[in-house]
């Protein structure tokens, strides 16, 4: 139970206690006037002939052969640098991709790959009501999500996301109604499709025929979604009953990939990402992705949904994604021995728990590993988010350096003219039990799912807290506080040397081309494409205030304060509705730093490519200080600095230094165009 995460109340079940709905494939309820449903052909079948087993196994072999041909196509396409995109589109976008859906529906022994009938996620909506999210496992590892407005009277309004197999969804609905809604009807009104691939849109044509109440099918405006009646783009709103959805454009897997965010109370939204982001830190294959779009998509998700948001991806890929992340983190540990151990332990715990949940022999008993909160996703998969954060760090470095380059030149000089219902009462539970219906297991709206159920401490902290508890010196709230502090200590970096903290990684100054790439990700809003079909992005006008807001999301208010001062000191462009063009903003940030030399004093700026350069560029003090002779000799030897005669007056601190070290001049480095001078003192003793 400790490893079950969101579904902690679950207990192992044997065949005798297993609900009838899970002991065999769910019975089908054919629509009026329809023939036998697909589920009827595979349920029970008492008294079938012995040769039927052979026929079923041959059918499974045929399905495996078809999947193998698809895999072979992807493998052959991946052998060419750019043909993977062509091969991916051919296999998943064309009707050929429907073969997988068709074969799985007719040949699979177990129609559902995970336990789902008695599970639901409860959501408190922005309007104050309650909604329920039901996971419906489809195909080999897909998920469709049935979202029900439980506050509205029956039949409850509902919508479904990515129903790739219409008949499997139809078979599952009666059991869901019986377990969670006492048999009440559901009014399925809309289909929300994240992208055009057949393992997500495959049921769009058949499900409205089975359920005529479906009146709208939503899909991205850049995708030719099957049966789409309403094309949506970034920022559009969708309402189904009391369920309020917003659309996020996340191009990359396909040009029209979108995510649907169910607006929840207190920032606890539900984000249906499709293949744009999986639990465990991976994204779908970049079939149609352009440079920077993967990072911009992560920024869009983080900015517009928040850390409490629950992620509902389109596939059960958590275990394999966490395995990749864990192997990457182990490789990082070999390069950085002093890395904080907390992230490694949390990721190992999450990976082990995901394997545990998926280890059951019977597919219908394997527990889902979704949802997961965006906050935990970012903590577990730090390597995936690292390029985005590094881009923000580089931009902050460039902005601070722009202030050092000179404040006399203002930004406007570069501008052109402005041309799940809460749990039922005890009586309802008793009625469920009396009729043999399993009691629903609900993830309450006030509880966050946890993918990493293991908490670790340093042995020293653990022994100290245990001793204090045994002696009575610690108890109650104070003990809880000490435990939380001890757990957070694992996130602190280890010392690289005894008694010395490890050095903070310094980000190198980005070039002008890198600045342009970073600004495309951080400054261009998501409704504007940065892909191949976009117009000239260098001429696009952006708002500096939006750039600062994105930097605050990634780096925090305190670190962005200095960059905000630099941007606002550069002129009034941030207050103008027209903003500043992307190329001009990159040019202005680069400023006079181009040749890495201060033209007014002739003093080259310290290089960040060496340890000495990082020390000098990272420590700027407001008044002149002497540099130790060893540092000066090392600086001269590396060619980083030279001695301007005007920077060495004979009095004050410099004069005293010359008196102490005759024959060895002391250096003052001019850091800006103004008369402000400063020197960096290097702690060379430890080296």
Buried (B, 14 or more C-beta within 10 A) or exposed (E): EEBBBBBBEBEEBEEEEBBEBBEBBBBBBBEEEEEEBBBBEBBEEEEEEEEEEEEBEEBBEEBEEBBEEBEEBBEEBEEEEEEBBEBBBBBBBEEBBBBBBBBBBBBBEEBBBBBBBBBBBBBBBBBEBBBBBBBBBBBBBBBBBBBBBBBBEBBBBBBBBBBBBBBBBBBBBBBBBBBBBBEEEBBBBBBBBBBBBBBBBBBBEBBBEBBEBBEBBBBBBBBEBBBBBBBBBBEBEBEBBBBBBBBBBBBBBBBBBBBBBBBBBEEBBBBBBBBBBBBBBBBBBBBBBBEBBBBBBBBBBBBBBBBBBBBBBBBBBBBBBBBBBBEBBEEBBEEBEBBBBBBBBBBBBBBBBBBBBBEBEEBBBBBBBBBBBBBBBBBBBBBBBEBBBBBBBBBBBBBBBBBBBBBEBBBEEBBEEEEBBBBBEEEEBEEBEEEEBBBBBBBBBEEBBBBBBBEBBEEEBEEBBEEBBEEEEBEEEEBEEBBEEBBEBBEEBEEEEEEEEBEEEBBBBBBBEBBBBBBBBBBBBBEBBBBEEEEEBBEBBBBBBBBBEBBBBBBEEEBBEEBBEBBBEBBEBBEBEEBBBBBBBBBBBBBBBEEEEBEBBEBBBBBBEEBBBBBBBBBBEEEBBBBBBEBBEBBEEBEBBEBBEEBBEEEEBBEEBBEEBEEEBBBBBBBBBEEEBBBBBBEBEEE
